[in-house]
Amino acid sequence: MIALLLAPGFEEVEAVTPADFLRRAGLDLRLVGVGDTLVEGGHGIPIRADLRLEDLDEEPDAVIVPGGMPGAENIAASQAALSLIRKTHERDKLVAAICAAPAVVLSQTGILAGRRVTCFPGYEDRLEDCTFVEDRVVVDGNLVTSRGAGTAAEFAVKVIEILLGRDAAEQVHERTLQGWSLARG
């Protein structure tokens, strides 16, 4: 099971694109509301989460953290969310974050130390003890980071590749992204 965290003010593209792509790939993705099950995104689009974070009763195989403001700050303010991210990382499971989330959320967990990461332009100054990289999607061990809404599809395909392999990622790519090359990232 993959948990995708939603908090008020999340960036809709960075949440819905990975959710859609991972479900297309056949993965058990759950939208997990930080606070409530009806969560309004940063552009006023409400999304109904599958469950609330406090009702999550199993350890996920991966955690995905969308950016957006104040969504990333709202996730960073949740000790339960930070704990889930830390525990997932400590179990050597995948943690993936996009846009402001690597700098605003993951930086609060201590899991970025010594890692190569990327984030939304202008948030690099919030990154400590790691190496900032300007690539659109960066993979370092069990950590995937990406730049923003414009990279959400590449980010989602990379997560699928890590979880299910290149063939599964290529199948989703072919069905959704004919305009860019999977070989690029």
C-alpha positions in Angstrom: 0.0 0.0 0.0 1.2 3.5 -0.9 0.1 6.5 1.2 -0.3 9.8 -0.5 -0.6 12.6 2.1 -3.2 15.4 1.6 -3.3 18.5 3.8 -5.2 21.7 3.2 -3.5 23.8 0.5 -1.8 20.8 -1.3 -0.9 21.3 -5.0 -3.6 19.4 -6.9 -1.5 18.4 -9.9 1.2 17.0 -7.6 -1.3 14.9 -5.8 -3.8 13.8 -8.5 -1.2 13.0 -11.2 0.8 10.5 -9.0 -2.5 9.1 -7.6 -3.9 8.5 -11.1 -0.7 7.1 -12.6 0.0 4.7 -9.6 -3.6 3.4 -9.7 -3.3 3.0 -13.5 -0.3 0.8 -12.8 -2.4 -1.3 -10.4 -0.8 -0.1 -7.2 -2.8 0.1 -4.0 -2.6 3.9 -3.5 -4.5 5.4 -0.6 -5.2 9.1 -0.4 -4.6 9.9 3.3 -6.0 13.1 4.7 -3.9 14.9 7.3 -6.8 16.2 9.5 -9.9 15.3 7.6 -11.1 13.2 4.6 -12.4 16.2 2.6 -9.3 18.2 1.8 -9.3 21.4 -0.3 -6.3 22.0 -2.5 -4.4 25.2 -3.0 -6.5 26.1 -6.0 -9.9 25.4 -4.3 -10.4 21.9 -5.7 -11.7 19.6 -2.9 -10.5 16.0 -2.9 -12.0 13.2 -0.8 -9.3 11.2 0.9 -9.7 7.4 1.3 -9.0 7.8 5.1 -7.6 10.1 7.7 -4.0 9.7 8.8 -5.0 8.8 12.3 -7.0 5.9 10.8 -4.1 4.4 8.8 -3.6 1.0 10.4 -0.9 -0.5 8.3 2.7 0.4 7.4 2.9 1.7 3.8 5.4 0.4 1.3 5.8 4.1 0.2 4.8 7.6 1.2 4.2 10.3 -1.3 4.2 14.0 -0.3 2.8 16.6 -2.7 3.9 20.2 -2.3 1.8 23.3 -2.6 1.4 26.0 0.0 0.2 25.9 2.7 -0.2 22.2 2.1 3.4 21.3 2.6 3.5 23.5 5.8 0.4 21.8 7.1 2.0 18.3 6.6 5.2 19.6 8.3 3.1 20.7 11.2 1.7 17.2 11.7 3.9 15.1 14.0 2.0 12.0 12.9 2.9 12.7 9.3 6.5 13.4 10.1 6.6 10.2 12.1 5.1 8.2 9.3 7.7 9.5 6.8 10.6 8.8 9.2 9.3 5.2 9.9 8.8 4.5 6.2 12.3 5.7 5.5 13.8 3.7 8.4 12.2 0.6 7.0 14.1 1.3 3.8 10.8 1.9 2.0 10.2 4.6 -0.6 9.7 8.2 0.3 8.8 10.5 -2.6 8.2 14.3 -2.3 7.7 17.0 -4.9 7.8 20.8 -5.2 8.2 22.5 -1.7 7.7 19.2 0.1 11.3 18.1 0.1 12.4 21.4 1.7 9.4 22.1 3.9 8.4 18.6 5.0 11.3 16.1 4.5 13.9 18.6 5.9 12.0 18.3 9.2 12.4 14.5 9.3 16.2 14.3 9.1 16.1 11.8 6.2 17.8 14.2 3.7 21.2 14.1 5.4 23.9 13.2 2.9 21.4 12.8 0.1 21.0 14.3 -3.4 17.6 16.1 -3.6 15.7 18.7 -5.7 12.8 20.9 -4.9 10.8 23.9 -6.2 13.0 26.8 -7.3 13.5 29.2 -4.4 13.2 26.6 -1.6 16.8 25.4 -1.9 17.8 27.6 1.1 15.6 25.4 3.4 17.6 22.3 2.5 20.4 21.4 5.0 22.9 18.6 5.2 22.1 17.5 1.6 23.2 18.2 -2.0 20.8 20.2 -4.1 20.5 19.1 -7.7 18.5 21.0 -10.4 17.3 17.9 -12.2 13.6 17.5 -12.7 13.5 14.2 -10.8 16.2 13.0 -8.5 16.5 9.5 -7.0 18.9 8.8 -4.2 18.4 5.3 -2.6 14.9 5.1 -1.3 14.3 8.8 -1.8 12.7 10.4 -4.8 12.3 14.2 -5.1 11.0 16.4 -7.9 10.7 20.1 -8.9 7.0 20.9 -9.1 3.7 20.6 -10.9 5.3 20.6 -14.3 7.3 17.5 -13.4 4.5 15.5 -11.7 4.1 13.0 -14.5 7.8 12.2 -14.7 7.8 12.0 -10.9 4.9 9.5 -10.9 6.4 7.4 -13.6 9.7 7.2 -11.7 7.9 6.1 -8.6 6.2 3.4 -10.6 9.5 2.3 -12.1 11.0 1.9 -8.6 8.0 0.1 -7.2 7.1 -2.2 -10.1 9.9 -2.0 -12.6 10.6 -0.4 -15.9 8.0 -2.4 -17.9 5.2 -1.2 -15.7 6.5 2.4 -15.9 6.8 2.2 -19.7 3.2 1.0 -20.0 1.8 3.9 -18.0 4.1 6.3 -19.9 2.9 5.0 -23.3 -0.8 5.3 -22.2 -0.4 8.9 -20.8 2.8 10.7 -21.9 3.5 10.1 -25.6 5.2 13.6 -25.7 8.3 13.0 -23.6 11.0 10.4 -23.4 11.2 8.0 -20.5 14.9 7.6 -21.3 15.5 11.2 -20.1 15.0 10.5 -16.5 
